[in-house]
Amino acid sequence: MTPDELLRRAIALSATAIESGNPPFGSLLADADGNVLAEDHNTSVTGNDITAHPELKLALWAARNLSAEAAASTTMYTSCEPCGMCAGALERSGLGRVVYAMTGAQVNALKPGGGFTPVPSEGPLLPDEASAVAAEYYKS
């Protein structure tokens, strides 16, 4: 399949998400030749799981089913730019790249109220203590 066809498939998966009562997001993972390896859509509402985004589910699928070399040669095609949660998972996944059909800002412009309200945070409050523990893990 061509990149445009793969993106259109991701968009079709987003329509499937809506039909099943979920937010409109769909993604697929393709190999270097454009063959679809896996695909999914958002199931966060029907699965009662705020993490059930297709990008995250496919990153997990790749980690469980592909070698590091195979994962590095894949491309994820997704209907929307990955959210912060999914972007973090994708950074750790080893996938080759992500191609998306619309930006997060574009989808947020469609949402009543413009999207989620950020959660206030503060810190770092005890960086030396936390760093000492983390340094133990990351010793070479």
C-alpha positions as a Python dict, from the first residue, in 0.01 Angstrom:
ca = {
    (1, 'M'): (0, 0, 0),
    (2, 'T'): (112, 358, -58),
    (3, 'P'): (156, 604, 231),
    (4, 'D'): (-169, 781, 134),
    (5, 'E'): (-357, 450, 129),
    (6, 'L'): (-214, 360, 469),
    (7, 'L'): (-320, 696, 613),
    (8, 'R'): (-667, 651, 464),
    (9, 'R'): (-687, 309, 631),
    (10, 'A'): (-596, 474, 965),
    (11, 'I'): (-872, 729, 907),
    (12, 'A'): (-1116, 444, 829),
    (13, 'L'): (-1015, 283, 1160),
    (14, 'S'): (-1100, 611, 1333),
    (15, 'A'): (-1451, 585, 1185),
    (16, 'T'): (-1471, 230, 1323),
    (17, 'A'): (-1382, 369, 1665),
    (18, 'I'): (-1675, 612, 1644),
    (19, 'E'): (-1911, 335, 1532),
    (20, 'S'): (-1816, 133, 1840),
    (21, 'G'): (-1873, 427, 2076),
    (22, 'N'): (-1515, 551, 2113),
    (23, 'P'): (-1318, 866, 2025),
    (24, 'P'): (-1218, 892, 1656),
    (25, 'F'): (-865, 756, 1642),
    (26, 'G'): (-717, 473, 1438),
    (27, 'S'): (-365, 351, 1368),
    (28, 'L'): (-177, 79, 1188),
    (29, 'L'): (176, -49, 1176),
    (30, 'A'): (332, -122, 836),
    (31, 'D'): (659, -281, 736),
    (32, 'A'): (909, -119, 499),
    (33, 'D'): (718, -253, 196),
    (34, 'G'): (385, -103, 309),
    (35, 'N'): (235, -430, 431),
    (36, 'V'): (5, -387, 731),
    (37, 'L'): (139, -583, 1029),
    (38, 'A'): (-125, -479, 1284),
    (39, 'E'): (-401, -224, 1319),
    (40, 'D'): (-630, -98, 1592),
    (41, 'H'): (-864, 182, 1692),
    (42, 'N'): (-936, 369, 2012),
    (43, 'T'): (-1131, 168, 2273),
    (44, 'S'): (-1090, 400, 2570),
    (45, 'V'): (-1465, 441, 2631),
    (46, 'T'): (-1592, 89, 2565),
    (47, 'G'): (-1291, -64, 2739),
    (48, 'N'): (-1316, 178, 3032),
    (49, 'D'): (-941, 233, 2992),
    (50, 'I'): (-800, 583, 2943),
    (51, 'T'): (-481, 431, 2798),
    (52, 'A'): (-653, 232, 2519),
    (53, 'H'): (-528, 455, 2239),
    (54, 'P'): (-438, 272, 1917),
    (55, 'E'): (-84, 411, 1906),
    (56, 'L'): (-9, 279, 2254),
    (57, 'K'): (-170, -57, 2183),
    (58, 'L'): (33, -98, 1863),
    (59, 'A'): (358, 4, 2035),
    (60, 'L'): (289, -269, 2292),
    (61, 'W'): (206, -516, 2014),
    (62, 'A'): (535, -438, 1840),
    (63, 'A'): (736, -479, 2162),
    (64, 'R'): (578, -820, 2219),
    (65, 'N'): (583, -948, 1861),
    (66, 'L'): (871, -791, 1668),
    (67, 'S'): (1246, -804, 1702),
    (68, 'A'): (1418, -471, 1763),
    (69, 'E'): (1541, -476, 1402),
    (70, 'A'): (1196, -545, 1261),
    (71, 'A'): (1038, -274, 1479),
    (72, 'A'): (1297, -20, 1362),
    (73, 'S'): (1193, -77, 1000),
    (74, 'T'): (822, -9, 1063),
    (75, 'T'): (611, 299, 1019),
    (76, 'M'): (302, 376, 1223),
    (77, 'Y'): (28, 549, 1025),
    (78, 'T'): (-225, 719, 1248),
    (79, 'S'): (-529, 938, 1203),
    (80, 'C'): (-401, 1202, 1446),
    (81, 'E'): (-70, 1315, 1588),
    (82, 'P'): (-1, 1103, 1897),
    (83, 'C'): (-92, 1257, 2233),
    (84, 'G'): (174, 1304, 2501),
    (85, 'M'): (110, 962, 2655),
    (86, 'C'): (141, 784, 2322),
    (87, 'A'): (437, 995, 2210),
    (88, 'G'): (623, 889, 2524),
    (89, 'A'): (548, 522, 2454),
    (90, 'L'): (652, 559, 2092),
    (91, 'E'): (984, 716, 2194),
    (92, 'R'): (1055, 398, 2393),
    (93, 'S'): (912, 154, 2138),
    (94, 'G'): (1192, 138, 1885),
    (95, 'L'): (953, 190, 1593),
    (96, 'G'): (1104, 353, 1286),
    (97, 'R'): (873, 650, 1243),
    (98, 'V'): (519, 785, 1275),
    (99, 'V'): (312, 948, 1000),
    (100, 'Y'): (-14, 1121, 1095),
    (101, 'A'): (-311, 1265, 909),
    (102, 'M'): (-388, 1567, 1133),
    (103, 'T'): (-221, 1746, 1422),
    (104, 'G'): (-323, 1736, 1785),
    (105, 'A'): (-400, 2107, 1763),
    (106, 'Q'): (-638, 2041, 1474),
    (107, 'V'): (-829, 1774, 1665),
    (108, 'N'): (-837, 1987, 1981),
    (109, 'A'): (-992, 2271, 1776),
    (110, 'L'): (-1279, 2032, 1697),
    (111, 'K'): (-1340, 1941, 2062),
    (112, 'P'): (-1586, 2144, 2270),
    (113, 'G'): (-1370, 2338, 2514),
    (114, 'G'): (-1054, 2273, 2312),
    (115, 'G'): (-934, 1952, 2476),
    (116, 'F'): (-823, 1838, 2819),
    (117, 'T'): (-741, 2076, 3103),
    (118, 'P'): (-374, 2044, 3203),
    (119, 'V'): (-308, 1903, 3549),
    (120, 'P'): (-109, 2149, 3764),
    (121, 'S'): (233, 2018, 3863),
    (122, 'E'): (533, 2141, 4055),
    (123, 'G'): (888, 2028, 4102),
    (124, 'P'): (1155, 1921, 4120),
    (125, 'L'): (1135, 1934, 4499),
    (126, 'L'): (1392, 1669, 4603),
    (127, 'P'): (1611, 1629, 4294),
    (128, 'D'): (1926, 1516, 4475),
    (129, 'E'): (1748, 1240, 4666),
    (130, 'A'): (1559, 1119, 4361),
    (131, 'S'): (1871, 1136, 4145),
    (132, 'A'): (2066, 922, 4391),
    (133, 'V'): (1809, 642, 4361),
    (134, 'A'): (1782, 669, 3982),
    (135, 'A'): (2162, 673, 3946),
    (136, 'E'): (2174, 328, 4104),
    (137, 'Y'): (1958, 191, 3826),
    (138, 'Y'): (2149, 360, 3547),
    (139, 'K'): (2500, 263, 3660),
    (140, 'S'): (2702, 115, 3381),
}
